[in-house]
Structure formats: C-alpha cells, structure tokens
Amino acid sequence: MDRRQFLAASAAVGLAALDLPDAEAVTRRANKPGPVGVGMGEVAAVRTMTTTLGDAASELGGGHARHLAVRYLTLDVKRWLDGRYTEQVGRELFAATSELVHLIGWMARDEGNQGLSQRYNVHSFRLAAEAGENELAATALRGLADQAIDLGHLPTAVRLAEACEQRGRRLGNPKALAYYRNTLARATAADGDRITAAKMLTSAQAAIEHAPARPGQSWASHYSHGRWAHESGMIHATMGDLAAAEEHLHLALDIHGLDRKRTRAIVLADLGQVQLKRGNTAQALATWNDFLNCADGVQSVRINDGLTNIAARLPSIRDVPAAQELGERIAARA
C-alpha cells in the first residue's frame, strides 16, 4: 500500500469512530447466563492492571509491555466480558476495558504500528460510548486525532479533534478540558487555522490553571501541567512563535517537572530543535546530549524519531566539535 492509500485508509478508520455506537450493547449483555460471575472486584482488577502496565510504558516506552497487556485483555478480560453481570457492573466493566484497550492502542502507536493503534482506539471509543463514559470516549477520539495529525491527514484530524472537544465540554474536569482543547489547538495549528488554534490555546491554559496538581483516577486526569506546557510549546512552534515555544518547554522541564524518562527525553529532543532554529547552537547540542542520556533504555518510536531528526541536522553544523561528538554518540546507539 503506498502512502496515499495508507493515509486514505487511516482517515477512514479514524472517522469510523464517529459512527453511532450500539447504545444497548451493555443492556443486552447484562443478566445473561455466562461461564463466570463478574463483580466490581474484577472491574477493579482491570483498572489496577491498566495503571501498572501504563506506568511501565510511560517510563520505558510502549514496546516493553504491549504483549503483556494484550495477553491480559484476550485471556482474562475477555472471559469477564463473556461472563454474567448486572447492568451497573457491565457499564463499569466496559469502561475499564475501554481504558485498557486505549492503553494498548497507545503502546502500539509508540512502537510505530499506526494501523493497529487506530483499530484499538476505535474499539476503545465504542466501548466507552456504550458504557456512557463521555471522558473515555473523548480520550479515544483525542488519540485518533493526534495520530491523524502525525500522519498528515489534517482535515480528518480537525474533525476528530472537534468531536473530542465537543464531548469534553460536558465534563467538569479542568484537566480533561485542557487536554482536549490543546488537541484541537494542535490540529487547527497544523491545518493553518491560527485563529482557532490561539483561541483553544488560551482556553486550555485557563482550564489547566484551575486544575489540581495531583493526578486523578482517569486517563485525562493524568494530563499534567508539564504535559500541557510541552504540548503548548510545540503548538507555538507550529505557529512560528519560537520564543513562546522555548519558554513553555523550559516550563515543562524546570518548573512542572517530568518524572518519566520517555516523556522527559521527548521534551529535550523538541527543545533542542527549537533552540537550533533560534540560532542557539551550543544550547541545542547540550540539550540533545541530555536527551541521549535520558533516552537510554527507552523503546519508543518517538525516541527513534528524535534521534533521526537530530542526526539529520548535525551535518549542517559539523564544523563544531560538540556536534561531531554528538554524532558519534548517536552512531554508537545504532
């Protein structure tokens, strides 16, 4: 499949999530005979496993634990989905499964498997919508929109981000609002709509300023001030405001802190590129050395992309000894 066909297929998969889900799926499956009884204990187990696997993936990259998450989904969670439960337990089980499926989709994307990631995100959206969980459904749409941006399918990205933000308006969670509005800002900025992007950036900032520092229980409630600052910085970079971009990236690293190796490494790679574009070559090289230190042992396509992007820029500054040393460090990782 060539790139144009792949992009068309990617758009179709993403937009499939916007079709109406089966609103009666849980009701039909509740109180039916099944091989095993399911209660809130099983629901809690799914959520605990999702948190544990997600923590490992955030630290070391999605490539480390996806097979474990898939095995848990197909062997344990599927047995419970096919079991017998009340409608209330069924809705909670569908919601918890949606979170696990979304995590697996994130892991697949972090490995570079875009098509598989999309399919998991679409399934996550349907499970969440069938459970009546607006936040989980919006988060799945957010994942699809973010992926569509990276694939370069911008009209699809904007449509998905709009649907995500519209669902998010029904929530009172300020972190979720900031999460979804920054997604729409990123999509519209990439599509050249600076007015909407700036409006969403301002709205996202207003929301995150009222958000508690500690993470909540849901996926969107883990959208930290540091992640907001990183994403906002890269949106500013897309819009051409490199000074604001660098300010936000420093904010993410120095003030709000990013305690995950993978996340911190990605921010350092982005910061070095912004510094280089601003003409601060020595700072960029120092930042990229910090990136290499932080990225050690992390398995993520985002880290690989960072290495590729840095290596592509080094030939233009090869007369600087620090650039030569950095190039040697990158070559030694291959």
ZAMARGU-4260 file (C-alpha; in steps of 0.2 Angstrom, whole numbers, plus 5000, padded with zeros to 4 digits):
<rodrens>
0) 5000/5000/5000 | 5008/5017/4995 | 5007/5032/5006 | 4992/5040/4998 | 4982/5024/5000
5) 4988/5022/5018 | 4983/5039/5023 | 4965/5037/5015 | 4963/5021/5024 | 4969/5029/5040
10) 4956/5043/5038 | 4943/5030/5036 | 4947/5020/5051 | 4948/5036/5062 | 4932/5043/5056
15) 4923/5026/5058 | 4924/5031/5077 | 4911/5045/5074 | 4898/5032/5068 | 4884/5030/5081
20) 4889/5016/5094 | 4877/5002/5100 | 4869/5011/5115 | 4860/4995/5120 | 4876/4984/5120
25) 4878/4983/5139 | 4859/4981/5142 | 4858/4966/5130 | 4873/4958/5138 | 4868/4961/5156
30) 4860/4947/5167 | 4863/4934/5154 | 4870/4917/5158 | 4889/4916/5157 | 4903/4904/5162
35) 4909/4916/5177 | 4901/4928/5188 | 4908/4946/5187 | 4908/4959/5200 | 4916/4976/5205
40) 4932/4966/5211 | 4935/4961/5193 | 4932/4979/5187 | 4945/4985/5200 | 4957/4972/5194
45) 4956/4978/5176 | 4959/4996/5182 | 4974/4991/5193 | 4982/4981/5179 | 4980/4996/5167
50) 4988/5008/5179 | 5003/4996/5182 | 5006/4992/5163 | 5003/5011/5159 | 5016/5016/5172
55) 5029/5004/5164 | 5025/5010/5147 | 5026/5028/5152 | 5044/5026/5159 | 5051/5014/5146
60) 5041/5015/5131 | 5026/5005/5123 | 5037/4992/5116 | 5041/4985/5133 | 5024/4978/5139
65) 5011/4978/5125 | 5012/4959/5123 | 5008/4958/5142 | 4993/4970/5140 | 4986/4961/5125
70) 4988/4944/5134 | 4978/4951/5149 | 4965/4958/5138 | 4962/4942/5127 | 4964/4929/5141
75) 4957/4937/5157 | 4946/4952/5152 | 4938/4943/5138 | 4932/4930/5149 | 4924/4943/5161
80) 4916/4952/5146 | 4908/4935/5141 | 4903/4932/5159 | 4887/4936/5169 | 4885/4953/5177
85) 4872/4966/5181 | 4870/4982/5170 | 4879/4993/5183 | 4894/4981/5183 | 4893/4979/5165
90) 4895/4998/5162 | 4909/4999/5174 | 4917/4983/5165 | 4915/4991/5148 | 4923/5007/5154
95) 4938/4999/5162 | 4940/4988/5147 | 4940/5004/5136 | 4954/5011/5146 | 4964/4995/5144
100) 4961/4995/5125 | 4966/5013/5124 | 4982/5009/5133 | 4986/4995/5121 | 4982/5007/5106
105) 4994/5020/5114 | 5008/5006/5116 | 5005/5000/5098 | 5007/5018/5092 | 5023/5020/5102
110) 5030/5005/5094 | 5026/5013/5077 | 5012/5002/5072 | 5000/5015/5067 | 4986/5004/5059
115) 4984/4993/5074 | 4984/5008/5086 | 4970/5016/5076 | 4959/5000/5077 | 4962/4999/5096
120) 4957/5017/5098 | 4941/5015/5088 | 4937/5000/5099 | 4941/5010/5114 | 4929/5023/5109
125) 4915/5011/5105 | 4917/5003/5122 | 4917/5020/5131 | 4902/5026/5122 | 4892/5011/5125
130) 4896/5012/5143 | 4890/5030/5143 | 4908/5037/5148 | 4910/5054/5139 | 4928/5057/5146
135) 4934/5040/5140 | 4926/5042/5123 | 4933/5059/5121 | 4950/5052/5126 | 4949/5039/5112
140) 4944/5052/5099 | 4959/5063/5105 | 4971/5048/5102 | 4964/5046/5084 | 4965/5065/5081
145) 4983/5066/5087 | 4988/5051/5076 | 4979/5059/5061 | 4990/5075/5064 | 5006/5065/5064
150) 5000/5055/5048 | 4997/5072/5039 | 4978/5069/5037 | 4974/5086/5043 | 4955/5088/5038
155) 4952/5071/5047 | 4962/5077/5062 | 4952/5093/5064 | 4936/5084/5063 | 4941/5071/5076
160) 4948/5085/5087 | 4932/5095/5086 | 4922/5079/5091 | 4933/5076/5105 | 4932/5094/5112
165) 4913/5094/5110 | 4912/5079/5121 | 4924/5087/5133 | 4913/5102/5136 | 4901/5091/5145
170) 4914/5087/5159 | 4918/5097/5174 | 4936/5091/5174 | 4948/5105/5170 | 4962/5093/5166
175) 4951/5085/5153 | 4946/5101/5146 | 4964/5107/5144 | 4969/5090/5136 | 4955/5091/5123
180) 4956/5109/5119 | 4975/5108/5116 | 4972/5093/5104 | 4960/5104/5094 | 4973/5118/5095
185) 4987/5106/5088 | 4975/5100/5074 | 4970/5118/5069 | 4988/5125/5070 | 4994/5111/5059
190) 4980/5115/5047 | 4984/5133/5046 | 4969/5140/5056 | 4979/5151/5068 | 4963/5160/5075
195) 4955/5144/5081 | 4972/5137/5087 | 4976/5153/5098 | 4958/5153/5105 | 4960/5134/5110
200) 4977/5138/5117 | 4970/5152/5128 | 4956/5141/5134 | 4967/5126/5138 | 4978/5137/5148
205) 4963/5144/5158 | 4957/5126/5162 | 4974/5120/5167 | 4977/5134/5179 | 4962/5129/5189
210) 4967/5110/5189 | 4974/5101/5204 | 4992/5097/5203 | 4989/5079/5209 | 4984/5066/5196
215) 4966/5059/5196 | 4960/5042/5193 | 4955/5044/5174 | 4967/5045/5159 | 4963/5063/5156
220) 4965/5067/5174 | 4984/5062/5172 | 4986/5076/5160 | 4999/5086/5170 | 5004/5104/5170
225) 5020/5098/5162 | 5012/5089/5148 | 5001/5104/5145 | 5017/5115/5144 | 5026/5103/5132
230) 5011/5102/5120 | 5008/5121/5121 | 5026/5124/5117 | 5025/5113/5101 | 5009/5121/5096
235) 5018/5138/5097 | 5032/5131/5087 | 5020/5126/5073 | 5013/5143/5073 | 5030/5151/5072
240) 5032/5158/5089 | 5049/5150/5094 | 5051/5161/5109 | 5035/5156/5117 | 5039/5138/5112
245) 5055/5138/5121 | 5048/5146/5136 | 5034/5133/5138 | 5047/5119/5135 | 5058/5125/5149
250) 5042/5127/5160 | 5038/5109/5157 | 5056/5103/5161 | 5061/5115/5175 | 5045/5121/5184
255) 5032/5107/5182 | 5044/5093/5180 | 5043/5077/5170 | 5047/5062/5180 | 5045/5049/5166
260) 5061/5045/5156 | 5052/5043/5140 | 5042/5059/5142 | 5057/5070/5148 | 5068/5063/5133
265) 5055/5068/5120 | 5054/5086/5128 | 5073/5088/5127 | 5073/5082/5109 | 5060/5095/5105
270) 5068/5109/5115 | 5085/5106/5106 | 5076/5108/5089 | 5068/5125/5094 | 5085/5131/5101
275) 5093/5127/5085 | 5080/5136/5075 | 5083/5151/5086 | 5101/5151/5082 | 5107/5144/5099
280) 5118/5130/5093 | 5128/5127/5108 | 5112/5126/5119 | 5104/5114/5107 | 5119/5102/5107
285) 5119/5102/5126 | 5101/5099/5126 | 5102/5085/5114 | 5116/5077/5124 | 5104/5077/5139
290) 5091/5069/5128 | 5103/5055/5124 | 5107/5052/5142 | 5088/5052/5146 | 5083/5041/5132
295) 5095/5026/5136 | 5085/5010/5138 | 5068/5018/5131 | 5059/5009/5117 | 5048/5021/5108
300) 5046/5027/5090 | 5046/5045/5097 | 5064/5042/5104 | 5069/5035/5087 | 5061/5050/5078
305) 5071/5061/5089 | 5087/5053/5085 | 5083/5053/5066 | 5079/5072/5067 | 5095/5076/5077
310) 5106/5066/5065 | 5098/5075/5050 | 5103/5092/5057 | 5120/5088/5063 | 5129/5089/5045
315) 5124/5107/5044 | 5135/5111/5060 | 5148/5098/5058 | 5162/5110/5060 | 5158/5112/5078
320) 5167/5099/5089 | 5152/5096/5100 | 5142/5092/5085 | 5154/5079/5080 | 5154/5071/5097
325) 5135/5070/5097 | 5135/5062/5080 | 5147/5049/5087 | 5136/5045/5102 | 5121/5043/5090
330) 5130/5032/5079 | 5136/5021/5093 | 5117/5018/5098 | 5113/5010/5081
</rodrens>
